[in-house]
């Protein structure tokens, strides 16, 4: 087996992609060395402090540590604003190396102050160095990579703690190394990690996923970083929840640490024996942690997600605290502390670091180390105060402290449950911002237009500005003073649309007193202007002033010799007529209008076609049928709408034929929708009939969308698996539109999940077919076929997300789809992580392998279940699809 094959085998076992292996391996080594150093230093710190100062001083050192982290964390945050992450890590590492050498020199003076300083320094170092490591890991790995790789990195930490603890015991017990000299060994190893970080930086330089290791972050003056550090943290609910979990975990585990060390120091009374016990304890417990991380953590995190990962430690500690309360002693204390240590650097550490993934990198770089340092040691100081109060004032025993720990852990568990939703919300907000798809963005309302602004537009020479102003004025019923003189001038404007819109303003704003001026427009060349003029005159007509009733005037118009006047009267009845107006419209008048031949006949027939939908009865059916066969498209369009308004099923077959004609298709769809649920069965038959033209079938889903009822939705859902694939796309889009317009729609979840899996299988099979067929032929016809096949693959992916949008929040799913469909790998990763956290477990199992193959753009899709493995199988599969275009083009590659 070659080296390449061995590397591929190892990568497959560890679930690492080939292009990730080098960076992941370097980061594993980096974390391994950091934890080796830490577990060289911790036994030295613990043994020297406990033997020289006594366990009674632990609460005081906890408090002092809390005070010391404030200036350090603020300094780190300030430094992070000036340096990119790579150089920041180098600077801090070098500073810590110098500190270790100074600390080794100070220990020669055997001063109690030095022991305090050493304890505080190692405590800060342990948080600072690991926090900085995870900040680097957050920067160079995407969210989907992190879910796989972070468990490996945590394993590196655990392995480092094992070897560090064992090396400590070996150096002290076997080689007789003085504990203080371990600090120099740690300094040398820490210095070597700078080389690893530099290689990681160079490796990251070639990766488009990297955000901060290789370049300066672009931070504008108006960005969130203009706020103070505390403001930034307090403005983020997610960061506050993380802080709460860290604080409670530190307080609880610090008290557990006090319980354990108190019992251990009472059992082992010499420096060497206690150092050896501590080293062996940390080493043995780390072996358990390594086993957990290697065999349980990846599956547990995949199964339970981030929420489960951050909840497992407090759950076990709660059980352990109850155990210590019931069976006090070294065994119970060791098991409790062992449970904490075995999970701290495995599942819990991985889960906690994953919580930072959705946080903006610039914000994360400035706040993460601060949170880890300040909250960790601030909480430790609070734990120290609590221990002083409980042990010195209230004389709590180690056993009684278990009650306090149990109470803290319960609150910790509650926050762990809350933070899962916060984690999802952070991704949601991030995706909305990045893809710009939030429908909740504030739209500019009508109130944003000042009246003076609108009125000035009326005097503009720009036709579009005048129309915009007129439409705004028409829609705003709160305007009390309209510039009537300007409107009167616009009635003479040469543009027809402006005259029409101006007349609408006169009527909608109830501007009375201009009947004579408007009446002149009854002779206007444009029929729509004449109609709007008639509507105004009729609306404000005063019978007492003109000695004739409204109906008499209207009836006079219906019998007028001028066909244009008759058309305006018919249009008025169609638009504004009530029962009385419609009653004067006889069949004879309608027949004369339909049969009229002469000047303005198109206009007259147009308005007749419009009004027939309002005054239809069975005796007038021949008139509507005649108009449906007219040669003038505008007349036919109005007749089509009237046929739908009539509700007479006799017109349904004719309307369905209009679906084949692009000129009349939209009107036919609208007309058929007016029949409501009475013809849904007929539409279902047309939708699923393979013998009908595809153009007709594609026109039916929009009809059901207009209907928008639960029954229409159900018809579409049932037909989804029975229609042609090309029609299926339109059906799914219609389902989305109905649900978006009607929040009360209920869905068949089981059926939809099965449809999602069908689309998933189709995506996989089409993708595999394309890979097998691609380059089989390079003719122009074959290239068109490959393009069509690629479009079908994209459509299948869109269908998956459209169907998911029927089961989950449609805006969330849309944003995720846009993210996955983008060219930005980091955005794709965040989108996949978001989807993983909102969909059900069974769908997650099916879809995640597919989505991850899209994210990494690798060949792993070939490993997904499919019936396509050979070229012939691919051709046979494509022929089996009910897809006319694919079947037509498949011959080009035979």
N, C-alpha and C positions, 0 to 999 in steps of 0.2 A: 504493500500500500504506500503510495507516494505521500510526500508532505502535504501536498494540496488536498489530497483525498482525506488525510487525517484531519486537517483543519476544517474541511467541510463537514466531516463526521462530528467533530466536537461542536461546531457551530449549530448543527441540527439538534444535537442533544440539549444544548443550552438555549435553544430557541433564539439564536442570534443570526442575523443576516450576514452574508459574507462581507459586505461593505461596512458593517458595524464592528466586526470582530476585533480589529486592531485597536480602535478607540476604546471599546468596552474592556479589552484586556489591559490596556494601560491604566484605565480608571480603576479596574479591579486591583491591580498592583499598587496603585496610589493609596487606595483606601486600606489595603492590607498593611502597608507600611505605617500609615498613620495610626492604626489601632495597635500595631506592635509597639510603637513608641508610647502610646497612651498606657498600655498595660505593663510597660517597663516602669513608668512614672507613678501610676496609681498605688502599687504596693509599697513603693518607697514613701510616698506621701502618707499613706494610711498608717504604716507601721511606725514611722518616725513620730508622727503626731500623737498617735494613741499611746505609745510607750513613754514618750517624753512629756506630753501634756495631759493625757488621760481623756477618756471618752466624755467626761463631764464638760469638756471645753468645746465639744462639737457644735452645740447650738450657737456659741459665740462666733465661731469661725464661719458658720453659715451666714450669719448676719453681716459680718465684715465682707464676705465675698459679694453679697448683694450690693453693698455700697461701692465696692471696687469696680463692678462691671459698668456702672453708669458712665464714667468718663471714657472708658475703653470702647464701649459700644457706640457712643456719640462720635468719638474720634474715627472709628472705623466707617461709620455712616458718612461722615464728612469727607474722608479719604476716598470713599467709593464714588463720590460725585466727580472727582478729579481724574480718576484712573479707570482704564478699561479693566475688565475682570482678570485677564491674564497677569498683567503687571501688579494688580492689587494683591493677587495670591502670592506672587514672588516676594513682594515687599513684606507682607505679613509673615511669611515663612522665614525669611531672613531675620526679621525682628525676633521671632520666637527662638530661633537657634541661638542668637546672642543672649537672650534671656536665660536659656538653659545653662549656658556656660557661666553666666554671672551667678545663677542660683547654686550651681555646684561649688563655686568659690566661696559663697556666703555660708554654706553648710559647714565649712571648716571651723567656723567660730562658735558652733554649738550654742546658739542663742535661741531663746524661746520665740523671739520675734521672727527669726528666720523660719521656724517651723510653721508659724502662722502664715507667713508670706508664701512658703512653698505650697501649703495646702490650698491657699487662695489661688495661687498662680496655676497649679495643675488643674484645679476645678475650672478656671476660666479657659485654660488651654484646651481641655477636653471638649468643651462646647464650641469654642471658636474654630478649632481645626476641623472638626467634623461638619460644622455648619458651613464652613467655607468650601469643603469638599462637595457637599450636596448642592451648594449654589452653582459650582462649576458643572456638576452633573445635570442640573436643571437647565443650564445654558446650552449644553452641547447635544442633548437628546430631546427629541420631540416627545409628545405625550404618549403616543403609541409605542415608541421605542422604550420610554421610561417604564411602562407597565411590564415589559419583558426584561429589561436590562437592570432595573433598580434592584430586583431580587438577587441578581448575580453580584451587584456591587455590595449589597448588604452581606452577602455570603463572604465577600472579601474582608469586610469588617469583622465578621465573626471569626473567620480563620485567623485574622490578625490578632484578635483577642486571645484565641487559643494558644497560638505560638508565643505571643507576648507574655502570657501568664506562665507558660511552661518554661520559656527562656529565663524569665525572672527567677523561678524556682531553681533552675539548673545553675544559673550564674551564682546565686547566693548560697545554695546548699551544697553544690558539688564543687564549683570552682572557688568558692569562698570570696566572691567579689563583694566589696563593701557596698551597701545599698546606695550611698551617695554617688558612686561612680557610674551608676546606671544612667544618670542624667547626661553624662558625656556621650555614652553610647546612643542615647536617644537623640542628642543634638546632631550627631554624625548621620544617623539614618534620616532625620528630618531634612537635613541639608540636601541629601540625595534626591528627595522628592521634587526639588525644583527642576531637575533635569526631566523628570517624567511629565511634569506640567508643561514644560516647554515643548516636548514632543507632541503632547495632546493639542497644544495650541497650533502647531504646524499641521497636524492631522486635521484639526477642525477648520483650518484655513481653506481646505479643499472641499468642505461640506457646505452645501447651501442651507442646511438646517441651523447652523450656528448663528447665534444672535449677538453675542457679546464677547466671545473669546478672541475674535480676530479683528474687530473694528470698533470704532467709537460709536456709542449709541447716540442717535440724533434726538436731543431733548430740547424742545422749544421753551421759550420763557413762559408760555402759557400752559405748559404741561403740568401734570400732577406733581412733578418734582419741585415746582415753585413753592409748594406748601412745606411747612416744617415737617421734620421727621414724625413728630407726635401727631400732627394733623393728618398726615398720610395714613398712619396706622388707624387712627380713630375714625377716619372716613370710610374704612373698609370693614364691613360686617364680617367678611370671610376671615380677614386677618385677626379680627377681635376674637372670633371663635377659635382660631388656631392658638392664639395667646391664652385663651381660657383653658383649652385642653392641655397646653404645655404647662401652664401654672398649676393646675390641679394635679397633673401627673408628677410634677416635680415635688410638690408639697407632700403628696401621698408617698412617693418613693423615697423621699428624704427621711420621712418618719420611719419607713420600712428599713432604710439603710441604718438609721440610728438604732432601731430594734436589733437588727442583725449584728452590728458592730459592738453594741453593748454586751450582748450575750456572748459573742466571739471573744472579746477582750477579757471577759470574766472566765472563759474556759481556757484560753491560751495566754499565759501571763508574761512570756518573754518576747523580746523583739524578734529574734530569729524564728521562733515557732509560729508567731502570729503572721510574720511576713510570708513564711512558707505556706501557711494555711490559706492566707489571702490569695497568694499566687496560684495555688492549686485549685482553690475554689473558682476563681475567675476562669481558669483554664478549663476545668471540668464542665462548668456551666456553659461555656462557649461551645463545647463539643455538642451539647444538646441543642444549642441555638443553631449550630451549623446543620445539624440533621433536620431541624424544623425548616430552616431556610431552603435547604436543598430539595426536600421531598414534599413539604406541606405548603410552604409560603406561596410559590407560584400558582398552584391550583387554588389555594384559599383566596388569594387576591383576585384571580380570574373569576371565581365563583361568587364571592361576596363583594368584590370591588373595594374601593377606598374606604367606604363606610364600615365595612366589616373589618378591614385591616386596622383601623384606629380604635375599634371597639373590643378586639380580642384581648388585649393586655389588661384593661381595667376589669374585664369579666373574670379573668383568671386570678387577678390580685384580690378581687372581692372574695372569692372562694378561699384563697390563701389566708386572708386576714381573719376570716371566720375560723379557719383551722388553727391559727396562732392563738386566737381567743380561747378556743376549746382545749388545745394541747400545747401549752407554752413550753419553750425549750429550744435548744440549738437546732434540733432536727426540723422543727416547724419553721423557725426563723430562717434556716438555710433554704428550705423549700420555697418559702415566700420570696426571699431575696433571689433565689435561683430562678423562679418563674419570671420575675421582673427582668433579670439580666439576660435570660435566654430569649426573651421577646424584644428587648429594648433595641438591639441591633439587627433584628430580623424583621418580622412582620410589622411590628409597631413602627420601627424606623422607616421602613419602606412606605408604609401607609402615610406616615406623617410627612415625608418628603413629597409624596405624590400630591398632597393637599396644596402644595405651592405651585403645581404645574399651571393652573389657569391664571395665576397672578402675572401681570405685566412684568417683563423682565427688568426694565429700569426700576420699577417700584420694588421688585423682589431683590435686586442687587443692593438697594439702599436699606431695605428694612429687614431682610431675612436674618442676617447675622445679629442685627440689633435685637430682634425678637428672641432669637435663640439665646443670646447672652443675657439681655436685660431681664426677660421674663423668666428664663431658667434660674438665674441666680437671685433675681428679685423674689421669686417664689421660694427659693431655697432659704433666703433670709427670713421670709415670712414663716417658713417652716421652723427656722431656728427660734423665732420669737414664740411660736406656738409651743415648741418643745420646752422652752424655759418656763412658760406659763403653766404648762400641763405637768411638768416634772417637778419644778421647784415650788410653785405656788399650790397646785392642787395635788401634788405627789402621785401622779399617775404612774403606774407600773408599766413595764413593757407590754404586758398582757392587756392592760386597759387601753393603751394607745391604739390597739387593733380596732376598737370601736370607732375612734375618730377617723382612722384610715378608711374604714368601711363607709362612713358617711361621705367622705371626700370622693371616694371612688364612684358612688352612686351618682353624684353630680357630674363627675367626669363622663360617665356613660351617657347621661342625658345630652351633654354637649356633643359627644361622638355621634349621636343619632341626628342631631340638628345639622352638623357640619356636612353630612352627605348631601343634603339639599342645597346647602350653601355652595358646595363644590360644583354641583350641577349648574347653579345660577351663575357662577363666575364664568363658566364656559359659555353659557347662554348669552350673557352680556358681551363677552368677548367676540362671539360669532356675529351677533347683531351689529357690533361696531365695525368689524372687519369686512363683512360682506355687504353692509349697508342695506339690509333687507327688513329692518324693523318697521312694521306697519303702524307702530305706536308713535312715530315721530310726529311732532306737532306740525300741522299743515297751516299755511297762511289762511286765515279766515277772512270772511267778508269785512269784518270790523277793521281789518288792517288797512282798508282803503278809505281814506278820508273823503268826505263829500266834496270838498273843494278840488281834491285830486281828480275825482270823477267828472265834475262839472267842467274842469279845464280840458279834459279829454274831448268833451263834446264839441269844442271849438277847434279841435285839431284838424289838420288836413289829412292825417293818416286814417284811412278807413277802418283798419283793425282796431285802432285806439277808440274810435267813436263807437264801434260795435261793442267793444269790451265794456265801455262805460254804460251804454244803454242796457246791456244785459245785467250789469250789476245793479243799476237803478231799478230795473223791473223786478229783480229778485229781492230787493230790500224794501219791505213794507213799512219800515220805521222812518223813512225819509218823509219829512213833512213839507218841505219847501223845495219844489223842483223848478228849475229855470224854464218856465213855460215858453218864453219868447225864443229861447234857443231851440227848443223842441219844435216849435212852429216852423222855424227856418229849416230844420232838418227834414220836415215833411216834403220839402221841395228838393231834397238832395238827389242828385242824378243816380246814386247807387240804390238799386232795388232793396237790398238787404237792410240798408239803413232806414229806408222809409217803412219797411215792414216792422223792424224792431222799434222804431219810434212810435208807431201806432200801438204796439203792445204796451209800451210804457204809458201812453195816454190812458189806456184802458185799465192796466194793473194798478196804476197810481190814482185811479179814479179822478182824472183831470176832466171835469165837466165844462161845458160851455163852448165847445168847438165843433159842434155837429156840422155846421155849414162849411167850415174849412175842411173837415175830414170828408164830408160828402163829395167834395170835388174829386177825391181820389177814387170814387166809385167808377170813374172813367179811366183810371190809370192803366197803362199798357200791361203792367204785370198782374196776373190773376191773383197772386198771393197778397199783393198790396190791396187789390179790390176787396178780397175776402176780409182782411183785417180792418179795412175801412168800414165794411158792412157790419162787422161785429161791434165796432165802437159806436156806430150810429144807432144800432138796435139796442145796445146796452144803455145808452143815455137818452134814448128817445122819450120825449114827454108828450103823451097823448093829448093832454089838455091844451098844450101849446099849439099842436098841429091839427087838432080836431079829427084824429083818426087813431084807432087802437094799434098796438104793436102788431097783433096778428093780421090786421087788415093790411098794414104796410108790408108785412112779410109775404102775405098771400098775393099782393099786387106784384111783388118781386118775382114770385114763382111763375106768374103768367105774363111776365114782361116780354115784349117783342124782342128785346136785346138779349141774346143768349148769354152774354157776359153777366148781365144782371141776374138772370135766372140761376146761373152757376154760383154767383155769390150768395144768393138766398139759400140754395141747397147746401153750400158749404157752411153757412151760418147755422142751419139746423143741425148739421152733422157735428159741428164744434160745440155749440152752446144750447141747442134746442132741448126743451123739456117735453113733457107729455103733450102739452097743448100745441106746441110748435110742430111736433111730429104728426099730430092728428090731422093737420091741414094738408099733409103731403099725401096725395092720392096716388093710386097705381097709374092712373091716366097721365099724371104729370111725369111720373118716372118713365113710363113707356115713351112718351114724347121726347124725353131727354135722351133715352137710349137710342132711339131711332133717328134722332135729329141729324141732318146732313146740312152743313153750311159753315159759315164763319164761326169760329170759337167752339166748334163741335168737340174738340179734344178736351177743352176746359170744362164744358158742360158734362161730358161723359165721365170725366175725372171726378167731379163733385158728386155725380150720381152714384158712381161706384163707391165713393166714400160714405154717402148717407145710407146706402142700402144695408150696410151692416147694422145700422141703428134702427131701421124701420122694416126689417126683413119679416116676411111671413111666407107661407108655402106658395101663395099665388104669385109671389114676386121671384120665385126661383128661376124661371126662364130668363128674366132680365139679368140676374147675376151671372147665369151661365153664358149669356151673350157677351157680357163684358169680360168674362174670363177668357174669351176667344178673340178679343180685340187685338188689333195689330199695333196699338200704341202702348209701349211698355209701362209708362206711368199709370195709365188707366188700368191695365191688368194688375199691377201691383196693389192698387187700392181695392180692386175687386177681390184679390186674394185675401187681403186682410178682412174684408167684409164677409167673405165666405167663412172665415174662422169665427168672426163675431156672431154669425148666424147660428152656429151650433148645429147646423144640419149635417148629419153624417154623409149625406149624398155627395158632398163636395170633397170628402177625405181622399178618395182615389185620385181625383184630379190634382189636389194639392200635393200629393205624394209624387206625382209626375213632375211637378215644378221643381222638386228637389234636384233633379238632374240638370237644370238650367241655371248657370251661375247668375244670370240676370235676375231671376225670380227666387233663388234659393232662400235668401234671408227672409223675405216676406212670407214664403211658404212655411218656413220654420216658425215664425211668429204666429202665423194663422193656425197652424196645427197645435201649437201650445195652448191656444185659447179653448180648445175642446176639453182641456183638463184631463182628468183620469179616465174619461170614457173611452179614449182611443189608445190607452197605454198598452193594452194587449195587442192591438194591431201593430203598434210601433215595435213591440218586442218581436213579433213575427218577422217584420221587415229587417230588424236588426240582426237576427240570427239566421236569415235565409241566405245560404251560400250562393244561390242562383242569381240574386239581385246584384246590380252594379255596385261596386264599392263606393262610388261617389254618392249614391243615395244613402247607403248605410252610414257613411261618415257624417251625413247631415242630420241624422236622427238624435244622437246624444245631446247636441245643443238644444233640441226641442224639449227634451226631458229636463235639461238644466233650467230652461225658462219656467217650466212647470214647478220645479223645485220642491215637490212634495215628498213625503216619506215613501209613498207608493212608487213615484218616479225613481227615487233612489234605489229602492228594492229591485225594480225592473232592471236598472242598469247593473246592479251588483250580480243579479242572476245571469244576465246576458254576458257578463264579462268573460266567462270561461266557455261560452258557446259561440262566440263570434270570431271573425277573422282576426289575426294578430294586428293587422294595420288598423282595424276598427276598434280593437281592444284598447289601443292607445287613447283614442278619442273618448271611449267609455270611461276610462280611469280619470281623464281630465274633467269630464262632466261630473263624476262623483265628487271630486275635490271642490268644484264650484258650488254644487248644491250644499255640501256641508259648510262651506265658508259663508254661504248666504243664509243658512238655516241651522242655528246652533242646537235645535231640538231633534235633529236627525239622529236616529239610533242605527248602529251598524251591527252586522253579523261578524263578530270578532273572529270566530273560528274560521269562517269562510274567507275573510280577508287575510288571515295569517297563511292559509293554504295558498291563496293567490300570490302572496309575497314570495313564498317558497317556489311557486311555479315560475315567477319572473326571475328569481335567483338562478334556478336551474337553466332557464332560457339564456340568461346572461352568460353563464359558464359555458354552455354548449356552443353558443354563437361565438364567444371569444376563442374557444379551442378550435372551432371550425375555421375561423379567420386565420389563426396561426398556422394551421395545417395547409390551408388553401393559398395563403399569401405567397406571392412569387411563383406560384404554380404556373401562372401565365402572366405575361406583361403586356398583353394587347390592350388597346384602349377600352374595348368592351369589358375585359376582365377587371381593369382598374376601376371602371364605373361600378362594377359589381362589388369590388372590395370596399368602395366608398359607401355604397348602399348598406352593406353588411355592417360596417363600422357605425353607421347612423342607427341601425337597429340595435346594436350593442349599447349605444348611448341611451337609446329610448328605453331599453330594458332596465337600465340603471335608474333612469328617471321614474319609470313605473314603480320600481321598488320603493322609492322615497315618496312618491305620490300616495301609494297604498299605506305606507307608514303614517303619512299625514292624516289618514282617515282614522287611525287608531290612537295617535298621540297629537300633541299640540302642533298644528299645521305650520305655524310660523317657525317653531323650533326645528322641525324636520326640513323645512325649506332652507333655512340658514345652514343647517348641517350639510344638505345636498350641495348648496353652492360652495361651501368650503371644501368638500371632498372633490368637487368637480374643478377646483381651481388648480393653478400651477404651483402654488405655494405649498411645499411639503409640510411645513410646520402647521399651517392652517388646516391642511388635510388631516394631520394627526390629531389636532384639537377637535375637529369635527367628528372623527371616529370615536374619540374618547367620550365626547358628549353623547353620541348616539348609544354607545355601550351602556351609559349610565341611565338612560331613560327607557330603553326597550326591555321587554320581558326576557327572562332567562332562555326560554326555548328559541326565540327569534335571535337572541344574541349568539347562541351556539351555531346557528345556521349562517348568519350574515357576517359576523366578525372576520372569519377567515377570508371571505370574499373582499370585504372592505380593506383589510390590511394588505391584501395583494394589490389592490388599487393604489393604496398609499405608498407602498414601497416600489411599485412599478417593476416587480420581479416576476419570475416564472412560477411562483408558488401556486398560481391558479391552476396549473397543470395537475397539482396534487389533489384538487377538490373533486368530489364525486361527480362522475359524468359518464355518459354512454359514448362519448366521442374520444377515440384514441387513434384512429387511422383516417387516411384521406377519404376512403370510400364511405366510412361511417359518417364523416362530416357532410359529404354530398348527399347521402341518404337522409340524414337529419334535416338538411335544408329543404329537400324536396318534400318532406313530410309536413312541413309547416304550411298553414293556410295563408300563404303570403304571395299574392300574384306577382309582385315586382321581383322578389327573390327567385321564384320559380321561373320567371321569364329570363333572368340573367344568368342562372346557374349553368345554362347551356354554353355560355361563353368560355367556361373553363374546362368543359368536358373534352 
